[in-house]
C-alpha cells in the first residue's frame, strides 16, 4: 500500500505541489489552533501561557452549566436554528421545483438572477438594510404605515419579533442561492421519465410528485443532515449586528456569549469551554441524524 502511494506521488507530483499551499494553510489555520482546546480545561492566563496555566479540569464547563446564561443561550440558539431549518429547508426545494416548470427561458433567467442577487450582499450591509427598513421613525415600512395613518412599531426592540426578523431576512437573502443545488439535481433527471409520464397522461403536479421529488430526495437528505449538524452553530455576525439591549433576551446565543466572555470579559478559559461544548454537541447531532437518515432513506454523508 505504501509503495503504491509513493508511486502515485512520484507520478502526479505536479498535482501534489499545487495542493501543498492549500494543505499548509489548512493545517495552520484549522488543525494547529486545535491545540488551544487545552485552554478549556485550564485557568488560562496570557502571562503564563498554555504550558504553565493551572489545570482545573471541568470547572469551566460546570460554571457554564450552572450559570443563568446556559438556559438562555441554549434556548435561543435552538429556537433560531430549528426555526431556520423548518422554514429554510423546504422553501428552496419549492423554488427549484417552480423554476424547473417555467417554460419561458428569458423570464426564468431573470427570475433566477433576481433571487440569487441578495446572496452576494455582505452580512454587515444586510443588517444595515434591515435596520433602515425597520426603523420606526424613518424606515421604509414606517413611511408606508404613515400613508394609512398608522404608526409602525419598533420591531427591533421587541424580543419576540427578533427570531422572525432574523429567519425571514435570512430566507430572503439565501433562498435563491440555496435552490441552485436542487436545480442541478433536477437538471440531471433522465428526460425519458417525463416522456413516459406524458404518454401515461400524467399532469404537471403528478410529474412533480412522482418524478421530481423522489429524484431530488437523496440530495435533500444530505443537505438536511449538514444543516442538522450545525444546529447550535448559528452564525455570530448577523445576530450580533442585530442585537441590542431591548431584544437581548431573544438574541443572546452561544456564539455571541462566547465572544463577550472571551473578547470583552477576557474569560478565555470559559469562552473556550463553551465553544468546545457547542462543537461536541454539533458533532453528536450530526452523527445521530446521519444514522437515522441512513436507516430510513439509505441516504447519508458517510
C-alpha positions, 0 to 999 in steps of 0.5 A: 500500500505504501509503495503504491502511494509513493508511486502515485506521488512520484507520478502526479507530483505536479498535482501534489505541489499545487495542493501543498499551499492549500494543505499548509494553510489548512493545517495552520489555520484549522488543525494547529489552533486545535491545540488551544482546546487545552485552554478549556480545561485550564485557568488560562492566563496570557502571562503564563501561557498554555504550558504553565496555566493551572489545570482545573479540569471541568470547572469551566464547563460546570460554571457554564452549566450552572450559570443563568446564561446556559438556559438562555443561550441554549434556548435561543440558539435552538429556537433560531436554528430549528426555526431556520431549518423548518422554514429554510429547508423546504422553501428552496426545494419549492423554488427549484421545483417552480423554476424547473416548470417555467417554460419561458427561458428569458423570464426564468433567467431573470427570475433566477438572477433576481433571487440569487442577487441578495446572496452576494450582499455582505452580512454587515450591509444586510443588517444595515438594510434591515435596520433602515427598513425597520426603523420606526421613525424613518424606515421604509415600512414606517413611511408606508404605515404613515400613508394609512395613518398608522404608526409602525412599531419598533420591531427591533426592540421587541424580543419576540419579533427578533427570531422572525426578523432574523429567519425571514431576512435570512430566507430572503437573502439565501433562498435563491442561492440555496435552490441552485443545488436542487436545480442541478439535481433536477437538471440531471433527471433522465428526460425519458421519465417525463416522456413516459409520464406524458404518454401515461397522461400524467399532469404537471403536479403528478410529474412533480410528485412522482418524478421530481421529488423522489429524484431530488430526495437523496440530495435533500437528505444530505443537505438536511443532515449538514444543516442538522449538524450545525444546529447550535452553530448559528452564525455570530455576525448577523445576530450580533449586528442585530442585537441590542439591549431591548431584544437581548433576551431573544438574541443572546446565543452561544456564539455571541456569549462566547465572544463577550466572555472571551473578547470583552470579559477576557474569560478565555478559559470559559469562552473556550469551554463553551465553544468546545461544548457547542462543537461536541454537541454539533458533532453528536447531532450530526452523527445521530441524524446521519444514522437515522437518515441512513436507516430510513432513506439509505441516504447519508454523508458517510 
